[in-house]
Structure formats: C-alpha cells, structure tokens
C-alpha cells in the first residue's frame, strides 16, 4: 500500500513538472522581442525622463550609471532620486562628471503609508519634463541603444506602458544555485505573453524597466493608490491596464541586464522582502488563517516537487541495500527518473531564459530548501509586527 501511494505521488510530481515546463517555455516563446531596426527618425522621437531610485548602491551603481551615460537617445534627462547613507552619491558624481543630462535629487522623508521605492519614483515624476517616464532599477545595466529601441517599440505599437523582461546575470555560487528557482516559478506561474493580447485583463510590469507615457501616469494618479505595495511593479501594470490603457511586456534580454542580488545574505533578505507579502497583496489575501494555509501548502508543494523525488531515490536505494531484495528496485528507478526529469527540465528552462548555468539545476533540491526557508521567514515577519528588512529599512504591512 505504501509503495502504491509513493508511486502515485511521484506520478503526480512528474505530471506537474511536465505542465510546469510547458507553461514556462510557452511563455518564453510567445513573448515578443525588441525590434532590431528603428522605424522612427531621431527628430520624431519624444523626450524621455529616466528616473532611477538609489539607496546604498555604492558597490554596484557604477555599471548602471555608465550604461545610462552611454545611451544614444537624443532627448534624454536622467533623474537620480537618492536616499543613501553610504557614498553612493560620490560614486555617481565621479561617473557623470559634467554631463548635463543628469540631475541628482535628494529623496524627501518617507511619508506614512508609503514604501520607499514607489515614493522615490513618485517624487521623481513630479520633476520630470519628458513626454515619457522611464523607471529603471539601480541594479541594471544596458546596451547603448536600449532606450532608442524601447521608445521605438512603444511608438510602433501605440503602447502606454512598456516593460521589459531583462537578462538576469548570475555570477556567484549562491546566485546560480538559488536564483533560478523563484525566477522560473515566476516564468511558469505568470502567463507573461497574455499581457500583450488586446482583450486580456492581465497587466504585469517588471520594475527594472517601465516606460510609461507621462500623461497616462498622471491620469492614473501615479503611485498614490498603490503606495503601500511591496510588488509595486506588478501593481503598476495592473493599475494601467485596469484604467483602460495598453500594456506591453517584451523580451529585452539581449539589451538589458539585471543583477538582483550578489551573495547569500542579499538573496535571503531581498526575497524575504517580497516573496510572501507581494503575492498576498496582489491576490487580496488579508486573513491570517488563509495566509497561514498558503505558507503550509506552499512549503509542502515546493518540497514535494523539488525535493521529494530525490528523498525517495535515496531512501529506496538504502532499503534495497539493507534488505538485499529487489522489492524496492522499481520504486527506486521511478523516483530516480522523476528526479532526473525535474533536473533536465529545470536546466532547459534556465538555458532558455538565460538564468545562470543550467548545470546547477542538479542542486535544485538544495535551492528549494533555501527558498522554503526564505518563504517561511518572509511569512513570519510579514504576519508579525517585525516586518521584513531591506537595506536598513523595515517594510511592515500597514493595517487598515
């Protein structure tokens, strides 16, 4: 009876992996890419205000600023909204020199009810003069033609909000081990390509790059109505779409690069900030009981899909060795097969989406255990009065 139950569980996991793979690859293949050839002349391009929020980015801001300085777009202003306590501004000033396109603005004190990043972007929008606002994260770096290509795409498709899916740069060991798991879950779990369908109700944007018409941003009230949301980019995409405007999501991996976190501590703290609270706010799940169920079943689900097959492979192998019988051989081979299928499919997804080195998919059991730890940590802190921390700032959900 036990063997039959384990076999059925492994069969379900195998089916989940196949569905997961199909969804992830379909989303990737259906997503349009930036056009290679511009269709508008420089004289017909609208003015663009780039707004970059910075907070203690001294150790990694250089790539972003240098790539913005190298942009070839003709009508450009770059507003840096800074709230740093380290030497971020010194690094920025040493790079921009006398470039008149750059302007540094000191972020005002954070008002009650606002999350730091949305407030910085809102503040920057008030001083921006461009016909388009381009919100860019400080942990990105770009091809010199990126803004030109993006604006050209927005004009060609009459887009009100254009967001790009970036290439996630993974360099350290822990980045390559951990990062692909939440990134591929997002890739499979969010039907990204549907955003571009005219009749779709889905509005999704990626925070590292959001190009929006200034008039549209003002008409929807900017970030005012979503000021307390951790996943402000997803909420902005939804707000623009729900307000009757057009949202496009495009693959920009060849021209835009993102390095979210650089070590284990940053990965743990960074994902703890939004891996639980973001989806809860998006889905409108406010009940503690419901949130607790999400934690329990979410953790069990991740463990079951990513870890259980390997556990069964090891356990059945040990049973074969200790009992000296072939009773467990069939289950051992099936568990091994399910685990290998998961590793191979995870590796293919990583290669397609360019999420680090697909060889590290063999360690998906380790990364999944860490992700479960981050998920539980994020949930506990979010549901308590402690809140989650990021760059010295605590994010606690405001009670209505």
C-alpha positions in Angstrom: 0.0 0.0 0.0 2.8 2.4 0.9 4.6 1.7 -2.3 1.5 2.4 -4.3 0.9 5.7 -2.5 4.5 6.8 -3.2 4.2 5.8 -6.8 1.1 7.9 -7.2 2.7 10.9 -5.5 5.8 10.6 -7.8 3.5 10.3 -10.8 1.7 13.5 -9.9 5.0 15.2 -9.4 6.1 14.0 -12.9 2.9 15.4 -14.4 3.4 18.7 -12.6 7.0 19.0 -13.9 5.7 18.4 -17.5 3.0 21.1 -17.1 5.4 23.4 -15.4 7.9 23.0 -18.3 5.2 23.6 -21.0 3.9 26.7 -19.3 7.4 28.2 -18.8 8.5 27.5 -22.4 5.3 28.7 -23.9 5.5 32.0 -22.0 9.1 32.4 -23.2 8.5 31.6 -26.9 5.3 33.7 -27.2 6.9 36.8 -25.7 7.8 39.4 -28.4 11.3 40.8 -28.6 12.6 44.4 -29.2 12.8 45.2 -32.9 16.4 45.4 -34.2 15.7 48.2 -36.7 14.2 51.5 -35.6 11.3 52.9 -37.7 11.3 56.4 -36.4 13.9 59.2 -37.0 15.6 60.9 -34.2 13.7 64.1 -34.8 10.3 62.3 -34.3 11.2 60.7 -31.0 9.6 62.1 -27.8 11.5 63.3 -24.8 12.2 60.8 -22.1 12.9 61.3 -18.4 14.7 58.3 -16.8 14.1 58.0 -13.1 16.5 55.9 -11.0 15.9 55.4 -7.3 19.1 54.7 -5.3 19.6 53.6 -1.8 23.0 52.4 -0.6 24.1 51.3 -4.1 27.7 52.4 -3.9 29.1 48.9 -4.6 27.2 48.3 -7.7 25.8 51.6 -9.1 28.7 52.1 -11.5 27.5 49.8 -14.3 24.1 51.3 -14.3 25.3 54.9 -14.4 27.9 54.2 -17.1 25.4 52.4 -19.3 22.9 55.3 -18.9 25.6 57.8 -19.7 26.4 55.8 -22.9 22.8 55.9 -24.1 22.4 57.3 -27.6 18.8 58.6 -27.2 18.7 62.2 -28.4 16.2 63.8 -26.0 17.0 62.4 -22.5 17.1 63.6 -18.9 18.2 61.3 -16.1 16.9 61.9 -12.6 18.5 60.1 -9.7 16.4 60.1 -6.6 18.8 59.2 -3.8 18.2 58.1 -0.2 21.6 56.7 0.6 23.5 56.7 3.8 26.7 55.4 2.2 28.9 57.0 -0.6 26.6 56.2 -3.4 26.4 59.9 -4.5 30.2 60.2 -4.6 30.4 57.3 -7.0 27.6 58.7 -9.2 29.1 62.1 -9.3 32.6 60.7 -10.2 31.0 59.0 -13.3 28.6 61.6 -14.6 31.0 64.5 -14.4 29.6 67.5 -16.2 27.0 65.5 -18.2 24.0 67.9 -18.3 21.5 65.2 -18.8 21.9 64.0 -15.2 20.2 65.5 -12.2 20.6 64.3 -8.6 17.6 64.8 -6.3 17.6 64.1 -2.5 14.7 61.9 -1.6 12.3 63.5 0.8 11.4 61.9 4.2 9.2 58.8 3.6 5.6 59.7 4.4 3.4 57.3 6.4 1.9 54.5 4.3 4.5 54.7 1.5 7.0 52.1 0.5 10.4 53.6 -0.3 10.7 52.8 -4.0 7.2 54.0 -5.1 7.7 57.2 -3.2 11.1 57.9 -4.9 9.6 57.3 -8.3 6.6 59.5 -7.5 8.9 62.2 -6.3 11.0 62.0 -9.5 7.9 62.1 -11.7 7.0 65.5 -10.3 10.2 67.0 -11.6 10.4 65.0 -14.8 9.9 67.0 -18.0 9.8 64.2 -20.5 6.8 63.0 -22.5 7.7 59.5 -21.3 8.8 58.4 -17.9 11.3 55.5 -17.7 11.6 53.9 -14.3 14.9 51.9 -14.1 16.4 50.0 -11.2 19.9 50.7 -10.0 21.0 47.1 -10.3 20.5 47.1 -14.1 22.9 47.9 -17.0 22.0 48.4 -20.6 23.0 48.4 -24.2 23.6 52.0 -25.5 20.7 51.6 -27.9 18.2 50.3 -25.4 16.1 53.4 -24.8 16.0 54.1 -28.5 14.8 50.6 -29.3 12.3 50.7 -26.4 10.7 54.0 -27.3 10.6 53.0 -31.0 8.7 49.8 -30.0 6.3 51.8 -27.8 5.5 54.2 -30.6 5.2 51.4 -33.2 2.7 49.5 -31.0 1.0 52.6 -29.5 1.9 51.3 -26.0 1.0 53.3 -22.9 3.2 51.2 -20.6 6.1 49.1 -22.0 8.0 46.8 -19.6 11.0 44.6 -20.5 12.0 41.2 -19.3 15.7 41.5 -18.5 18.6 39.1 -18.7 19.3 38.0 -15.1 23.0 38.0 -14.6 24.1 35.3 -12.0 27.7 35.2 -11.1 28.3 33.9 -7.6 27.7 30.3 -6.5 24.6 31.1 -4.4 23.1 33.2 -7.2 23.5 30.3 -9.6 22.1 27.8 -7.1 19.1 29.8 -5.6 18.0 32.5 -8.1 16.8 30.2 -10.9 14.1 28.6 -8.7 12.0 31.7 -7.9 12.7 33.1 -11.4 11.5 30.0 -13.1 8.4 29.8 -10.9 7.6 33.3 -12.0 8.2 32.4 -15.6 5.8 29.4 -15.4 3.3 30.8 -13.0 2.7 34.2 -14.7 1.3 34.0 -18.3 3.6 36.8 -19.4 2.6 36.7 -23.1 -1.1 37.2 -22.3 -0.2 40.8 -21.3 0.1 41.7 -24.9 -3.2 40.3 -26.0 -5.7 43.1 -26.7 -8.6 41.5 -24.8 -6.5 40.3 -21.9 -7.3 41.6 -18.4 -3.8 40.8 -17.2 -1.5 43.7 -16.5 2.1 42.9 -15.5 5.2 45.1 -15.4 8.7 44.4 -14.4 10.2 47.1 -12.1 13.7 47.1 -13.6 12.3 48.8 -16.8 9.0 50.5 -17.1 8.4 53.1 -19.9 5.1 54.9 -19.5 3.6 57.9 -21.1 3.8 60.9 -18.7 0.2 61.8 -19.3 -1.0 58.3 -18.6 1.0 58.2 -15.4 -0.6 61.5 -14.2 -4.1 60.4 -15.2 -4.0 57.2 -13.1 -2.6 59.2 -10.1 0.9 57.7 -10.3 1.8 55.5 -7.3 -0.7 57.1 -4.9 -3.2 54.3 -4.9 -0.5 51.5 -4.7 1.9 53.4 -2.4 2.0 50.7 0.2 2.5 47.7 -2.1 5.8 45.8 -2.0 5.3 44.4 -5.5 4.8 47.9 -6.9 5.8 47.0 -10.5 3.1 44.3 -10.8 0.6 46.6 -9.2 1.5 49.4 -11.6 1.0 47.1 -14.6 -2.4 46.1 -13.3 -3.4 49.7 -12.5 -2.5 50.9 -16.0 -4.5 48.0 -17.6 -7.5 48.4 -15.3 -7.6 52.1 -16.1 -8.1 51.2 -19.8 -4.6 51.7 -21.1 -2.4 49.4 -23.2 0.4 47.4 -21.5 3.1 45.5 -23.4 5.6 43.2 -22.0 8.6 42.4 -24.2 11.8 40.3 -24.1 14.7 42.6 -23.7 17.3 40.1 -22.6 19.8 41.0 -25.4 19.9 44.7 -24.5 19.1 44.8 -20.7 20.8 43.1 -17.8 19.8 42.8 -14.2 21.8 41.5 -11.2 19.3 41.5 -8.4 21.5 40.1 -5.5 25.1 39.3 -5.3 25.5 37.0 -2.3 23.6 34.7 0.1 22.7 37.4 2.5 21.3 39.7 -0.2 19.3 36.8 -1.7 17.8 35.9 1.7 17.0 39.5 2.7 15.9 40.6 -0.8 13.4 37.7 -1.5 12.2 37.8 2.1 11.0 41.4 1.4 8.5 40.4 -1.3 8.3 36.6 -1.8 5.3 36.3 0.5 3.8 39.7 1.1 3.8 40.6 -2.7 1.6 37.7 -3.8 -0.7 38.2 -0.7 -1.3 41.8 -1.6 -1.8 41.0 -5.3 -4.3 38.3 -4.5 -6.0 40.4 -1.8 -5.4 37.7 0.8 -5.7 39.5 4.1 -6.9 36.8 6.5 -4.1 35.4 8.8 -5.7 32.0 8.6 -5.7 32.0 4.8 -2.1 33.3 4.8 -1.1 30.5 7.1 -2.6 27.9 4.8 -0.6 29.5 1.9 2.6 29.1 4.0 1.9 25.5 4.9 0.7 24.3 1.5 3.2 26.4 -0.4 6.1 24.9 1.5 4.8 21.4 1.1 4.3 22.0 -2.6 7.8 23.2 -3.2 9.3 20.4 -1.1 7.1 17.8 -2.9 8.0 18.9 -6.4 11.7 19.8 -5.9 12.9 17.6 -3.0 10.6 14.6 -2.6 11.8 12.6 -5.6 15.4 12.8 -4.6 14.5 11.8 -1.0 12.6 8.8 -2.3 15.6 7.9 -4.6 17.9 7.9 -1.6 15.5 6.1 0.8 14.6 3.3 -1.7 18.2 2.8 -2.6 19.1 2.4 1.1 16.2 0.0 1.5 17.5 -2.1 -1.5 20.9 -2.3 0.0 19.9 -3.1 3.6 17.1 -5.6 2.8 19.1 -7.3 0.0 15.9 -7.7 -2.0 14.5 -6.3 -5.3 11.3 -5.2 -3.6 12.2 -1.5 -3.8 14.0 -1.6 -7.1 11.1 -0.5 -9.3 10.2 2.4 -7.0 13.9 3.4 -6.8 14.2 3.6 -10.6 11.0 5.5 -10.9 11.9 8.0 -8.2 15.3 8.5 -9.8 13.6 9.0 -13.2 11.3 11.7 -11.8 14.1 13.5 -10.1 16.3 13.4 -13.3 13.3 14.7 -15.4 12.9 17.6 -13.0 16.6 18.4 -13.2 16.7 18.2 -17.0 13.5 20.3 -17.5 14.7 22.9 -15.0 18.1 23.0 -16.8 16.3 23.6 -20.2 14.2 26.4 -18.7 17.3 28.0 -17.2 19.1 27.8 -20.6 16.2 29.3 -22.5 15.7 32.1 -20.0 19.4 32.5 -19.6 19.2 32.0 -15.8 22.8 31.3 -15.0 24.4 27.9 -15.7 21.9 25.1 -16.2 24.4 22.6 -14.7 23.4 24.0 -11.3 19.9 22.6 -11.8 21.3 19.4 -10.3 21.3 21.3 -7.0 17.6 22.2 -7.2 16.9 20.2 -4.0 19.3 22.5 -2.1 18.0 25.7 -3.6 14.4 24.6 -2.9 15.1 24.0 0.8 16.6 27.5 1.0 13.6 29.0 -0.8 11.3 27.3 1.6 13.3 28.9 4.4 13.1 32.3 2.8 9.3 31.9 2.2 8.6 30.9 5.8 10.9 33.7 7.1 9.1 36.2 4.9 5.7 35.0 6.0 6.6 35.0 9.7 8.0 38.5 9.6 5.2 39.8 7.3 2.4 38.5 9.6 4.1 39.7 12.7 4.8 43.3 13.8 8.5 42.9 12.9 8.2 43.4 9.2 10.9 42.5 6.7 14.1 44.5 6.2 16.0 45.6 3.1 18.9 48.0 3.0 18.4 49.1 6.6 14.7 49.9 6.1 11.8 47.8 7.6 8.8 47.0 5.5 5.8 46.3 7.7 2.3 46.0 6.2 0.1 48.8 7.3 -3.1 47.7 9.0 -6.3 49.2 7.6 
